[in-house]
Amino acid sequence: MTPQIILHILKKNDALALDVIRRQAASNAVTILLIQEAADLSAADLQIANPGVAVFALKDDAKTDTHYPHIGYDEMLDHILAADRIVTW
């Protein structure tokens, strides 16, 4: 089976979502976009050990300077259009 590009749009800290993301990252290209309340989550909050998982925070929602790259709406749209599957949590 060909790996899929999966975009997870995370709106808050969600244990179920993070568990699904971790499992999917084992065999797919996974990107996480942190928006709304999730925009300020830390690496400790996410606990994603797979270095192949790309994580971005929406700059309009981020209240702190997280160590994840901040992206704008244009880049968010690029990720949406590039994804085979999109999951919003």
PyMOL commands that set and color helices and strands:
alter all, ss='L'
color gray80, all
select helices_A, chain A and resi 15-25+36-40+43-46+73-82
alter helices_A, ss='H'
color red, helices_A
select strands_A, chain A and resi 5-10+29-34+54-58+70-71+85-88
alter strands_A, ss='S'
color yellow, strands_A
deselect
rebuild
show_as cartoon
